[in-house]
Amino acid sequence: MSVRRVMGTEVEYGISVQGQPTANPMVASSQVVNAYASATLKARRARWDFEEESPLRDARGFDMSRQVADPSQLTDEDLGLANVILTNGARLYVDHAHPEFSTPEVTTPLDIVRWDKAGEQVMLDAQRRAAALPGGQPILMYKNNTDGKGASYGAHENYLMRRSTPFADIVKHLTPFFVSRQVVCGAGRVGIGQDGRDHGYQISQRADFFEVEVGLETTLKRPIINTRDEPHADPEKYRRLHVIIGDANLAEVSTYLKVGTTSLVLAMIEDRFISVDLTVDGPVSALRAVSHDPTLRQAITLRDGRKLTAVQLQLEYLDLARKYVEDRYGADADDQTLDVLARWESVLDRLERDPMSLAGELDWVAKLKLLEQYRQRDGLEWDDAKLQLIDLQYSDIRPEKGLYHRLVQAGRIERLLAEESVERAMHEPPTDTRAYFRGRCLEQFPDAVAAASWDSVILDLPGRESLQRVPTIDPLRGSQAHVGELFDRCTSAEELFIALTR
């Protein structure tokens, strides 16, 4: 494989009710999701199907007991919170008192950017609709990862991998990559430590919240490598690598490189191409140390005794990836793979020479440049509360208020996609995965869809005593190429079901 694989993102948004600091975030999150669903979904609202979920299954070969699991891990329980499936194949719901947008399954880094950005627009629309309800209060949402008071919320990535790949190889080769990739995809943060009490600026919003190297948890004792084994696909063929260590990015280049480079590294791991040992001594402490040094001079000690900066460690992976693509694909390498390699090399080269030259491409640099401008203009030290407000305002999803959006409007942040493409992705599913089938069912036959999940659509058909489950276990089937013609000619869900099962 190249950068192409089945993948997706899940982003929890920070939320507050303007003028009400003690407002219940779970209630506010439910208002946001329900307001969007009521205004945009046709007729019946399909429920989320939890039956196929197994959040306590561990890739190391065991299931965690429900009795010892933290309640936050029991994501297969229907708590009655707002939870809807959208016509673009995405999931919009309340998770851990935050509104969350999970993209539909896509196959390229650029499509991750497209539907991740569509998620921002869905949240903005939902925020506005909630505020417009009778008695509604202005609800503010932020695409960030911490409230600055010791709490963190996730921006997760998911990558489909071959089940035959030894999990120990994933841990060995991916840990050093995750320790160092924050220099490319960090979102930047004012404050050091989980509660931000130490003064300064760091590269990553999430680095201080990771405590162990490997583990099943996602909200406590957070691991660099998460072991949840919930493939949402044929478990004999696939595993879904659940990545919890990334930041929530607004800059499109940051998101693009985050998933594009990770997909390339996973391809090398699957094909057992990486023969060099890049194991890091003390990866958790190294992760934090790298984040705390925006000058990028912090050295990481490898097991073999070498000392490299995070940028130099990324360059090791880049060199391997270039050799891998040349060896496996040669002149047949696809354009997006070549583009990821070229951008990765360009970004790392400039990070080594002058990190601030990336202010138009990477979130942590763009934010740092803004903060330094305010610091110089107003003589602010890093402990000034104004800087934390600027940090927060960078991630405000409102285009008239958010500082990221102001930079885009001023032409100071590079875009990879036209706005019209993002707007279409708010409502239309990708055409090359099973998300197409899920989205078309919800768009065309909303009254007949009783429930859905990543790996099934459940239909309620007239004249049948029981609900009919249509399994979608293969993420690459149910695409437009497979079922587009069926949707075009079928005039009812019953007709569609008969055609599928004939």
N, C-alpha and C positions, 0 to 999 in steps of 0.2 A: 504493500500500500504506500501511498504518498501522503499528502495532507488530507486526502479524502477518507472519511470514515463517518459512520453514524455518530452524531454528537449533539449536545444541547447544553444550555445553561439554565440555572435557577437563581434568581436574584430576589432576596428579601429587601424591601425598601424601609428606610427609617421613616417614622411617622410621628406627627404631633398635631394637636389641635390648637390653633392660634389663640392665645390669650387664656388657655386652660392647661397649665403645666401638669395638673393632676388627672387629666382626662385618661380614661381607660383605653390603652392602645388597641386592645383586642376588639372593643366596640367600634372604635374609629376605623380599624382595618376592615371589619365586617361591613360597615357603612360604605366604604369605598368599593369593595368588591360587589356588593349587592346593587349599588347604584349603577355601576357599569353594566352588570348583567341584566338588570331590569330595562335599561334603555336600549341595549344593543342586541340581545338574544331574542330570537323569534319564539313565540309560543312557549312550549314546555322547556324547562331548564333541566337538562340531563344531570344526574348526580354522578359523582366520582365513584368508580368501582374499586373498592379496596381489596377485593378477594385475592388478587394475584400478588399482593405486596408481601414482602418478607424482610423487613428492615433489621431483624436480629440475626440474619444468616451471615456468617463471617467467612471471608475468603480463605481463612486459614484452616477451614475444615470443620467448623462447629457452629451451633446456634447458641446465642446468648439466652439465658433464662429470662423470661418476662418478669420474674420476681425480683431480679437484681438490676434490670434495665432501668435507666432514668426515664421518667414519663415522656420526656421530649423525644426519646428514640422510638416510641410506639406510634409511628406515622401510619400504621395500617389500621388505626382505630378511627371511626367516624365520630368526631366530637360535636357534630352538628354546626360547625363553623362554615362560613361562606366558602364555597368551593365549586367552581364552574369550569366547563370546557368551552373554548372559544372556536369560532368557525375557522380560524387560522391553524387549528390543531394544538394550540397552546393551552396551558392550565393556569387559571387565575384563582388564587385562594388565600386563606389566612393561615399562616404558619408561625408558631411561636410569637403570637401577638404582632406579627408584621404582615402586610400584604406582600404576596410573592407572585412573580411571573416566571413560569417555566416555559421556555421556548418549545415549539414543536421540534421533532427530530429533523436534523438537516445533515448534509454531507460535506460541506465545505466551510472553511473559516469565514469567507465573505458572507455566506448565508447565516452563520452565527451572528455576525455583526448586524445583518439586516433584521433578523427576528428579535435580537436583543434590543436593538433600537426601537423596534415596533413595540416591545414591552414598555419602554419609557413613555411612548405616546399613549398606550393603553392606560398606564397609571396616571398620566396627566389628564386624560379625558375623564377617568374615574374620579379623580380628585375634584375636578370642576363640577361633575354631576352630583357628587355627594354634597358639596357646599351649596348647590342650588336647590336641594330638597327643602320642603317647609320645615323651618326650625333648624336647618343645617348650619353647622359652624365651619369656618374656613379650616380645611385640613391641609397640612403641608407635608410633602413627601420628599425624601432625599435618597439619591442613589449613592449610598455610602455604607460603611461597615461598623460604625461604632457611635454610641451616643456621647462619648467623651467622659462618661462617668463610670466606666468599668464594664459595660455591656457591649457585646459584639453580635452581629447577625451576618448571615452568610451570603456569599456569591459563589455558587457551586458550578462545577463543570462536570459533564458526563461524556465518557468516550467508550464506544463499544470495542471490545478487544477479543482476540481469540482465546477461548478457554484453555487451549493447550499451552499457552504461555505460562511458565512457572511464576507464581506470585512472588517468590523470593527474588526473581530477576527484576520484576517491576519495582520492588522496594529498593533494591541495590542501585539500579540505574536512574530511577526517577527522583530519589531523595536529593541528590546533589543538584539536579536540575531545578527542583522546586525551591531549594535554598537560595539559588542564584537568580532565578528568572524574574524576581521582583524588580530588578533594575530595569526591566523592560515593561512590566505590566503593573507595578505598584500604583496605587491611587494617591499616595501622599497623605501625611497627617501631621497636624500640630499637636505636640505632646508625646512624651515617652512613657512607656508603661501602660498597663491595661486601663488605668483610670486617667492617664495623661498628666499625672501630677508632676513629672519631671519635665523641665522646659526644653524645648528644641523642636526640630522638624525631622520626621523620618519618612522613608520611602514607601512603606507599606502600612495600610490601615489594619491589617490582620496579623502581622508577624508576632506582636506581643501576646497574642491570645493562644498560641500553640505551645503545648506542654510536653507532648510525647512524640516519638518517631512514628509508631504504627499503632492503630487502634480502630475500634468500631464506632466510637462516639463522634458526635458532630457539634454538640453544644457545651460539652465539658470535657476536660482532659483532651482537648482537640489534638488529633494526630496530623503529622505532615502527610502520611499515607493513610487514607481511610480504607477500611477493609470490608465495608458493606458489600455483600454479594447478592445483589438483587438485579439480575440482568435485564428484565423486561424484554426478554428474547429467549430463544432456545438455549437452555442452560447447558446442554451438551456441547454446543458450539461456541457460546459467547459468555463473557462476563462484561459487566458495565463498570468501568473504573469511575468511582465517585470521588471527584477532586474537590476538597473543601478549603484549600489553602489560598485561593485567589482573591483578589480585591474586586470590588464592583467598579468597573471602568465606564467612564463616559467617552473618553477619547477613542475613536474608532480604530486607530492604528494600534493602540494598546490592546484592545480586545482581539483584533485580527491576529496580532503576533502571539498573544497569550495562547489562543487555541491552535493556531497554525504551527507554531514551534513545538507545542506539546504533542500534537498529532504526529509530527515527524519523529520525535523521540520515541513515541510509542511504537511506531512502525519499525524503528531500528531494534527496539527491545523484542518485538514479536519475531523478527527475522534473525535474532541473535547476532546482530551485526556489531554490537559494542563489545569489544574485547578488552579495552582499557578500563582500569579500576579508578573511578573518580570519587570513591567513598570519602565522605567528609567526617572528620572527628567532631563529635558533639554537634550534630546538625541542628538541634533546637536552639542552642545558644548561638550557633553561627547564623541561623535565620534572623534572629533578633539583632545580632551585631551588624549584619549587612544592612538591615533596615534603618538602624540608628545612625548610619553614616552616609548622608547624601553626597559627600565628596567622592564616594566610590573607591576609597583607598583601603577600606577594611580588608585585611587578609583572612582567607579561609584556609585552615590547615587540613590537608588531605591525609588519608591513612598512610600513603606512601612517603610522607614527610614534606611534600611540596607545599608551598604557600602561594595561593592564587587569590586575586580579587574576584568578586562575583562576576564582573565583566569578563575577566580572563577565563573563568570556569565556563561561562556561556560560550565563549569563543571555542573552547574545547568541543562542546556539543555541536556548534555550528560546523566546525571542521569535519566532524564525524558525519553530520547530516549531508554535507556537500559530497563527500566520498560515497555515502550510501546512495544518494539519488543518481549520481553518475554511474555507479556500479550496477544498480538495479534497473534504471530507466534510460540512461544515456540521453540520446536526442529525443526520446519519446516522453520525457518528463512533461507533465501538464503545466499550463501557464501559471496556475495558482501556486503550485509547489515551487516553481522557479521564482515567483514573486515573493513568497514568504522567505525564501533563502536570501534573496537580494535585499529585502527590507531588513531582515534580521542582521545581515552583515553591515549594512549601512548604519543602523541604529547602534550596534555595538562599537563600531569604529568611532562614531561621534561621541558616544558616552566615554570612551577612553580619552578622547582629545578635549572635549568641552561639553559636559553634560547639559549645560543651559542651551545649547544649540538645538536640543530636542523639545523646546517649549511648545512647538506647534504640532507635536505628534504624541507625546507621552503625558499622561495625567499628572504624575508626581512632579515632573519638571514644569509643566504649565502652571500648576498650583504654586510651586516654590517661587517661580518668577513673579507671580502676582503678589505673593506675600512679601517678597524682598522689596518690591516697589513700594508697598505700603510702609514697610519698616524704614526704608530710607526717607520717604516723604515725611513721615510723622515721628521719626525717631523712636520706633517701638522696639522693645525687647521681646524675646520669645515668650515671656510670661504674661504679656498683655492680652487681656480677654478679647480685644478686637480681632486678634489673629485667629482665634478659635472660631469667631463668628464668620470671618472670611472663608475659613476652611469649610464650615458648614454651608455657606452660601454658594460655594463652588458646586456643591452636589445638589442644590435645589433644582427640581425638575421643571420649574416654571421658566419658560423662555425669557420672560420679562424680568425675572429676578435672579436666576441662576447665573453665576459668574462663568461657568463653562459655556453656557449658551451665549453669553455676551461675547466671549472670545470667538465663538463660531461666527456670530453675526458680524464681527469686526474683521473676519477673514484671517484670524490668527491661529486657528486650529484646522488641521487638514481633515477633510471629509473623504470617505471612500465610496459613499453612496449618495445618490440623489434623493431628496426628500420624498419625491413621489413614490419611489421604490419602497421606502420605509412605510409610507401611508398605506400602500397596497398590502404590505405584510401584516398590518394590523388586523386584516379581515380575511386574507387569502392564505392558504397553507402552502408549504413547499410542495413541489410537484413530484419529487423523486424519492419520497419515503412514504411509510404508512400514514403519516400525518395527513396526507392528501385524502385518503379514504375517510379518516375521522372527521376532518374538516368539511368535506363535501356532504357527509351524512348529516352533520349538524346544520349546514346551510340549506340543504335541499329537502330534508325530511325531519325537521326539528321535533315535530309531534311524536315521531316514532322512536326517537332515541331516548331510552329510559336511563341509560348509564353508559359510561365509557372510561377507559383508562389507556395507558400507553399500549397495552397488548390485547385490547378487545374493545368491541363496540356491542352494546346490548340493545336489541330492538324489541319494542312492544308492538306486535303486529295484530291487526284485527282478526278475530276468529280463532286465535291460538290461545290455548289455556296458559301456556308458560312463556316467559321471555326467551328470546332467541339470541344466544351469544355468538357473535362473529369473531373468531380469534384472529388477531393480527400479530402473531408471534414473530414473524420475519419482518424486521424494520424496513427492508427494501422492497417488500411487496405491498400492494395497496397503493402504489404510485399512480400517477396519471397514465403512464404507459400501460399499466395493468388494468385499471378499472375506469379510466376516463370515459371510454366509449359506453360503458354500462350506465354510468350516471347520466350521460347525454341522452340515452334512449329510454331509461326507466322512468316511469311517471309516478311510482309509489315505492315506499320502502319494501312492501310485500313483493313487488316485481323484482326489485334489486336483490332481495334475499333469495328468491327462487333462482335467479340467474347465477348467483354466487354458489349455490349449493346443488345445482343441477348435476 
